Amino acid sequence: MAESSYRRWIVALAGAGLIVQGAALFAAYWKMGTIDGYAIRSLDCGEYHTIARNLVEHGVFSQSKTPPFVPDTWRTPGYPLFLAAIMLVVGKSSIALVLVQQVLAVVNVLLVFHVARGKMSDSRAALAAILFLLEPYHLFYSLWLMSTTWLVTLILLTWLAWSKAVGSGEPWRFVLLGGLCGFLVLTWPGAILIPVATAIGILISQFLRRPRLKPTACAAGIVIFLAVCSAVMGSWMVRNQRAAGKPALSHQSGIVLAYFKATEVVLWRQGRTEDRYLETSLSQDRRDDPHPIWESIDESLRLRLNELPIEQQKELTWSNLAQGNKTSVDSFRISAALESIAQGYLLESPRSTLAVCLARCASILTFPADLALWPPKGVEVNRLRSAALGVVYFLLVLGVVVRLARGRIGFQALYFPLACTLALLLATTPQTDPRFRAPMIPLLIIVALLPIRMATREDRAPDRPASTTGETDRKKGPC
C-alpha cells in the first residue's frame, strides 16, 4: 500500500514538474524569442560552456577559445564536467543543454519528496515538493547554464547519504557521503564549510546514542568520511599544483574576498550600501563608470606587488581580475595579495564587518525584500513584485522558526538542513545573490513542514514501535 502510494506521488509530481518547467521554457521563449535566451547571458554561463566544450572537443580544462589551451584555475570542475557529460549524449547545442537541465530540475522535485518522505507523511512530503517546484528563482536559474540546479541535486543527495550513513553506520555509506561532499565543493567552492559541518554532525550523533558506542567505532566513520572527501578535493588541488604550481581549489578566494565581500563592508561603513550594484558591477555597459573602492583595491595591490615590471602592474586592474581573467602575473600570487588586502578592510572595523554580515544573512534569506525596502542605485526595481516575493521568503523563514519553537525534532531530521544552510550563509555573506540562496530553499521548506509528533526511521530507537506512516526501524550501526 505504501509503495503504491509512493509510486502515485512520484508520477503525479513528475507530471506537475514537467508542466511547470515547460511553462518556464515557454515564458523564456515568449520573452527572449528562444528557450536558450538566458543560457549564456552572464559571464559565468559563458565560462562554464566554454570549458565544457573544450573538455569534449580537446580533453582540456580551459577557457581558451583557440590553441594553445591554457589550463584554467578559476573554475572548479564539478559543473563543467556535468555539462560535458550532457554534451556527449545530446550534443553541444545550448538548447539541448537547457532542456536537459529542465529534466534535472524535475528530478530535484522528486528528490525533495523522497528526502521529506523519510521524515513525514507522503502528503506532507508532496506539499514540500510542490512548494519547491513553484519556487521562482529555482525555475529562473534552471534556464541559465549555471551550477545552481546541479548544486541543488548534489545537496539533496548529500542529505540522503548523511541520513543513511549516520543511521546505519556502514563504512561504504561514509565513503559515499565523503565523495558527495567532496564533489559538492568542486562544484561550488563556497560549499567548503559543508564537509566541516557534516563531520561535526557525525561526531554529535555518537554522543546522542543510548547506550553510547565505543569512540573508536564512531571515529572510523569520521576518518573514512574525511579521507574520501579530502581525496576528491585533493585530486583537483594536485591538478592545480601541476598546472599552476599551487595546491589550491581555485584562485577565486582572494579575488572574491576583496572585490565583493570586503567592498560590501566598506560600503556599509561609508553608509553607501545603495551603491553596491554600481561598485560591484561587471557589466560591459558600466566598465567606464567609477568604481572607487575597486580602484583603491587595485592601487593597494600594485603597491604590494611593486617589484613587478610596470607593464605587468598595469594589468592589475579590477576589469582584468574581478572575473578571474588571466594576466601575465601568477594568478595565485594575485589572489594571496588580494586576500591580505581584504583582511585589512574586514579587520579595520570588526563591528561593522559583523553587522553587515548578519544583516546580509537576513537579506539572503528574504531576498528580494531588501530591494523593495531600500532600492539600490543602478538597477530597475519593481518594488511591488519584490515586496510580494520578499513576503513569501519571509514566511518560509518564519515557518522554520515557528516549527523549531513548537516541539522536539529528532537530531538526524534537523541537523543536516540547518547546518548546511548555516554553512552556505557563512560562505555567502555579505553578498546577496539568489543563486547562492537557491540550494537552501528545499532544506528550509522541509524543516518548516516537519510534523509536530515525529518518529522517523532515522531517529527512532530500536525498541520503539514503528509510526503510523508504516516506516520500519533501521538498525543502529557503529556511528
C-alpha positions in Angstrom: 0.0 0.0 0.0 2.8 2.4 1.0 4.8 1.6 -2.2 1.7 2.1 -4.3 1.1 5.5 -2.7 4.8 6.3 -3.3 4.6 5.5 -7.0 1.4 7.5 -7.5 3.0 10.6 -5.8 6.1 10.2 -7.9 4.1 10.0 -11.2 2.0 13.0 -10.1 4.9 15.1 -9.1 6.9 14.2 -12.2 3.9 15.3 -14.3 3.5 18.5 -12.4 7.2 19.2 -12.7 7.2 18.7 -16.5 4.2 21.1 -16.8 5.8 23.8 -14.6 9.2 23.6 -16.2 7.6 23.6 -19.6 5.8 26.8 -18.6 9.2 28.3 -17.6 10.6 27.3 -21.1 7.5 28.9 -22.7 8.0 32.1 -20.7 11.7 32.2 -21.7 10.7 31.8 -25.4 8.0 34.5 -25.1 10.4 37.0 -23.6 13.7 36.1 -25.5 12.5 34.6 -28.7 14.2 31.3 -27.9 14.3 28.9 -25.0 18.0 29.3 -24.5 17.9 33.1 -24.4 19.2 33.0 -20.8 21.6 30.2 -21.3 24.8 32.1 -21.8 23.5 35.5 -20.7 26.1 36.0 -17.9 29.9 35.8 -17.9 29.7 32.7 -15.6 27.5 30.9 -18.1 29.8 31.6 -21.0 32.8 30.3 -19.0 31.1 27.1 -17.9 30.0 26.5 -21.5 33.5 27.1 -23.0 35.2 24.8 -20.5 32.7 22.0 -21.2 33.2 22.3 -24.9 36.9 22.2 -24.5 36.6 19.1 -22.4 34.5 17.4 -25.0 36.5 18.6 -28.1 40.0 18.7 -26.8 40.1 17.0 -23.4 41.4 20.1 -21.7 40.0 22.1 -18.8 40.5 25.6 -20.3 38.6 28.8 -21.1 40.8 29.4 -24.2 38.8 29.7 -27.4 41.8 28.7 -29.6 45.1 26.8 -29.0 47.2 26.9 -27.0 44.6 25.9 -24.3 45.8 27.5 -21.1 44.8 25.4 -18.0 42.1 27.2 -16.1 42.4 27.6 -12.3 39.5 30.0 -11.8 36.6 27.5 -12.2 36.3 24.2 -10.3 35.4 21.1 -12.4 32.0 20.0 -10.9 29.6 21.8 -13.2 31.7 21.8 -16.4 32.0 18.0 -16.0 28.3 17.8 -15.7 27.8 19.9 -18.9 30.4 17.9 -20.7 28.7 14.7 -19.9 25.4 16.1 -21.3 27.2 17.2 -24.4 28.5 13.7 -25.0 24.9 12.4 -25.0 22.8 15.2 -26.6 25.3 17.4 -28.4 26.7 20.8 -27.8 23.6 22.9 -28.6 22.7 25.2 -25.8 19.0 24.4 -26.4 19.7 20.7 -25.7 21.6 21.6 -22.6 18.8 23.8 -21.3 16.2 21.1 -21.9 18.3 18.5 -20.0 18.6 21.0 -17.2 14.8 21.2 -17.0 14.7 17.4 -16.6 17.2 17.7 -13.8 15.0 20.4 -12.2 12.1 17.9 -12.2 14.4 15.2 -10.7 15.2 17.7 -7.9 11.4 17.9 -7.1 11.3 14.1 -6.8 14.4 14.2 -4.6 12.8 16.7 -2.3 9.8 14.4 -2.0 12.0 11.4 -1.4 14.1 13.1 1.3 11.0 14.6 3.0 9.1 11.3 3.0 11.6 9.8 5.4 10.5 12.4 8.0 6.8 13.0 7.4 3.7 11.6 5.7 3.6 11.2 1.9 1.0 14.0 1.5 3.1 16.4 3.6 6.3 15.4 1.7 4.4 16.0 -1.6 3.5 19.5 -0.3 7.2 20.2 0.3 8.0 19.1 -3.2 5.3 21.2 -4.8 6.3 24.3 -2.8 9.9 23.8 -4.1 8.6 23.2 -7.6 6.9 26.6 -7.6 9.8 28.5 -6.1 10.5 31.2 -8.7 14.3 31.5 -8.5 14.8 27.8 -8.8 12.7 28.0 -12.0 14.5 31.0 -13.3 18.0 29.7 -12.9 17.2 26.4 -14.4 17.2 28.3 -17.7 20.8 29.5 -17.2 23.8 27.3 -17.7 25.0 27.9 -14.2 25.7 25.4 -11.4 22.6 26.3 -9.3 20.3 23.4 -10.4 23.1 20.8 -10.2 24.2 22.1 -6.8 20.6 21.6 -5.5 20.8 18.0 -6.8 24.1 17.3 -5.0 22.9 18.8 -1.7 19.8 16.7 -1.7 21.8 13.6 -2.5 24.3 14.5 0.3 21.4 14.9 2.7 20.2 11.4 1.8 23.7 10.0 2.1 24.0 11.7 5.5 20.8 10.2 6.8 21.8 6.7 5.7 25.4 6.9 6.9 24.6 8.2 10.4 21.5 5.9 10.7 23.3 2.7 9.7 27.0 3.4 10.3 28.0 1.2 7.4 31.5 2.1 6.2 30.6 2.2 2.5 27.9 4.8 3.3 30.6 7.1 4.7 32.6 6.6 1.5 29.6 7.8 -0.5 29.0 10.7 1.9 32.6 11.8 1.6 32.6 11.5 -2.2 29.4 13.6 -2.5 30.7 16.3 -0.1 34.0 16.5 -1.9 32.3 16.8 -5.3 29.9 19.4 -3.8 32.9 21.6 -3.0 34.3 21.0 -6.5 31.0 22.2 -7.9 31.0 25.4 -5.8 33.9 26.2 -3.5 31.5 28.2 -1.4 30.3 24.9 -0.1 33.6 24.3 1.7 32.1 24.5 5.2 29.5 21.7 4.5 32.1 18.9 4.9 33.2 20.5 8.2 29.5 20.7 9.4 29.0 17.1 8.3 32.0 15.8 10.2 30.8 17.6 13.3 27.3 16.1 12.9 28.8 12.6 12.7 30.6 13.2 16.0 27.5 14.7 17.7 25.4 11.7 16.6 27.7 9.4 18.6 27.1 11.3 21.8 23.3 11.1 21.3 23.4 7.3 21.2 21.9 5.5 24.1 23.9 3.5 25.0 26.9 5.1 23.6 29.1 3.1 21.3 32.9 2.8 21.5 34.6 6.1 20.4 36.8 4.1 18.0 33.6 2.9 16.2 32.4 6.5 15.6 36.0 7.7 14.8 36.1 5.1 12.0 33.1 6.8 10.3 34.6 10.3 10.6 38.0 9.1 9.3 36.5 7.4 6.3 34.4 10.4 5.5 37.2 12.9 5.8 39.7 10.7 3.9 37.3 10.3 0.9 36.2 13.9 1.0 39.9 15.1 1.1 40.9 12.7 -1.7 38.2 14.1 -4.0 39.1 17.7 -3.3 42.8 16.9 -3.2 42.8 15.4 -6.7 41.8 18.8 -8.1 44.3 20.6 -5.9 47.1 18.3 -7.2 46.0 19.1 -10.7 46.3 22.8 -10.0 49.7 22.2 -8.4 50.9 20.6 -11.7 49.1 23.2 -13.9 50.0 26.4 -12.0 52.3 25.5 -9.1 49.7 26.0 -6.3 47.8 23.2 -4.5 44.5 25.0 -4.2 41.0 24.6 -5.3 41.0 27.8 -7.3 42.5 31.3 -7.3 39.0 32.7 -6.6 39.3 33.1 -2.9 41.3 36.3 -2.6 39.6 38.0 -5.6 36.1 37.3 -4.3 37.0 38.3 -0.8 38.5 41.6 -1.8 36.3 42.8 -4.8 33.0 41.5 -3.5 32.9 40.8 0.2 35.3 43.5 1.5 33.7 46.0 -0.8 30.3 45.3 0.7 31.8 46.0 4.2 33.4 49.2 3.1 30.1 50.4 1.5 28.3 49.6 4.8 30.9 51.5 6.8 30.6 54.5 4.5 26.8 54.5 4.5 26.7 53.8 0.8 25.0 50.4 0.6 22.7 51.7 -2.1 25.7 51.9 -4.4 26.6 48.2 -4.1 25.3 47.2 -7.6 27.3 50.1 -9.1 30.5 49.4 -7.2 30.5 45.6 -7.9 29.2 45.6 -11.4 31.0 43.7 -14.1 28.5 44.7 -16.8 30.1 45.8 -20.1 27.8 48.8 -20.0 29.3 50.0 -16.8 33.0 49.3 -17.5 33.7 53.1 -17.7 31.7 54.0 -14.6 33.7 55.0 -11.5 34.4 52.1 -9.2 36.3 54.0 -6.4 36.6 51.1 -3.9 37.7 48.7 -6.6 40.2 51.2 -7.9 41.5 51.7 -4.3 42.0 47.9 -4.1 43.8 47.9 -7.4 46.2 50.6 -6.1 46.9 48.7 -2.9 47.5 45.6 -5.0 50.1 47.4 -7.2 51.8 48.7 -4.1 52.1 45.1 -2.7 53.5 43.8 -6.0 55.6 46.9 -6.7 58.6 44.7 -7.7 56.8 43.7 -10.8 57.6 45.4 -14.1 55.5 48.5 -14.9 53.8 46.7 -17.8 52.6 43.9 -15.5 51.5 46.3 -12.9 49.2 47.9 -15.5 47.4 44.6 -15.8 46.4 44.6 -12.2 43.0 46.2 -12.5 39.6 45.1 -11.5 38.5 44.8 -15.1 41.1 42.1 -15.6 40.8 40.4 -12.2 37.3 40.5 -10.8 36.0 37.8 -13.1 39.2 35.8 -12.9 40.7 36.9 -16.3 44.2 35.7 -16.8 47.1 38.2 -16.7 50.8 37.6 -17.2 51.2 37.6 -13.4 50.8 34.4 -11.4 47.0 34.3 -10.5 47.6 32.6 -7.1 50.1 35.3 -6.2 47.5 37.9 -7.0 44.8 36.1 -5.1 47.1 35.8 -2.0 47.8 39.6 -2.1 44.2 40.5 -2.5 43.2 38.2 0.4 45.7 40.1 2.6 44.2 43.4 1.4 40.7 42.2 2.1 41.5 41.0 5.6 42.8 44.5 6.3 39.5 46.0 5.2 37.5 43.5 7.2 39.6 43.9 10.4 39.6 47.7 10.2 36.2 47.7 11.9 35.2 44.3 13.2 31.9 45.7 14.5 30.9 46.9 11.0 32.0 43.6 9.4 29.9 41.6 11.9 26.9 44.0 11.4 26.9 43.8 7.7 27.4 40.0 7.6 24.5 39.5 10.0 22.3 41.9 8.1 23.1 40.3 4.8 22.3 36.8 6.1 18.8 38.1 6.7 18.8 39.7 3.3 19.8 36.5 1.6 17.1 34.5 3.3 14.4 37.1 2.4 15.6 38.4 -0.9 14.3 40.5 -2.7 12.6 42.1 0.2 15.7 44.5 0.6 15.2 45.7 -3.0 11.7 46.8 -2.1 12.6 48.4 1.1 15.9 50.1 0.1 16.0 50.2 -3.8 19.7 50.3 -4.9 21.1 52.6 -7.5 21.8 51.4 -11.0 19.1 48.8 -11.3 15.4 48.9 -12.1 13.3 47.5 -9.2 9.7 46.6 -9.3 9.1 47.3 -5.7 5.6 45.7 -5.5 6.8 42.5 -7.0 10.0 42.5 -4.9 7.9 43.1 -1.8 5.5 40.3 -2.6 8.3 37.8 -3.2 10.1 39.0 -0.1 7.0 38.3 2.0 6.9 34.7 0.6 10.5 34.1 1.7 10.0 35.8 5.0 7.0 33.5 5.7 9.2 30.5 4.9 11.9 31.6 7.4 9.1 32.4 9.9 7.7 28.9 9.3 11.1 27.4 10.2 11.4 29.4 13.4 7.8 28.5 14.4 8.5 24.8 13.8 11.6 24.9 15.8 9.8 26.5 18.7 6.8 24.2 18.7 8.2 20.9 19.6 11.0 18.3 19.7 12.7 17.4 16.4 15.0 14.4 16.0 18.7 15.2 15.6 19.0 13.5 12.2 16.0 15.2 10.8 17.1 18.6 11.8 20.9 18.8 11.9 21.9 18.5 8.2 19.4 21.0 6.7 20.1 23.7 9.4 23.9 23.1 9.5 24.1 23.1 5.7 22.0 26.3 5.5 24.3 28.0 8.1 27.4 26.8 6.2 26.1 28.3 2.9 25.1 31.5 4.6 28.5 32.0 6.2 30.2 31.3 2.9 28.0 33.7 1.0 27.6 36.7 3.3 27.9 39.7 2.9 27.0 39.1 -0.8 23.3 39.0 -1.6 22.5 36.8 -4.6 19.5 34.5 -5.1 21.8 32.0 -6.9 23.5 31.3 -3.6 20.2 31.1 -1.7 18.6 28.5 -4.1 20.1 25.4 -2.5 18.9 26.5 0.9 15.2 26.6 -0.1 14.4 22.9 -0.2 16.2 22.4 3.1 14.1 25.2 4.8 10.8 24.0 3.2 11.3 20.5 4.7 12.2 21.8 8.1 9.2 24.2 8.1 6.9 21.2 7.3 8.3 18.7 9.8 5.3 17.3 11.8 5.0 18.1 15.5 5.0 14.5 16.5 7.6 12.6 14.5 9.3 9.3 14.8 11.3 8.9 11.7 13.3 5.9 10.5 16.5 7.7 11.3 15.6 8.9 14.8 13.5 6.0 16.2 15.1 3.9 19.0 15.4 0.2 18.4 12.7 -0.7 21.0 10.3 2.0 19.8 7.4 0.8 17.6 7.0 2.0 14.0 5.0 5.1 13.4 1.6 5.1 11.6 3.4 6.0 8.4 4.4 2.4 8.0 8.1 3.1 8.3 10.3 0.3 9.6 13.1 0.6 12.1 16.7 1.0 11.0 19.4 -1.0 12.8 22.0 1.0 14.6 25.4 1.0 13.1 28.8 1.8 14.6 28.1 5.5 14.5 
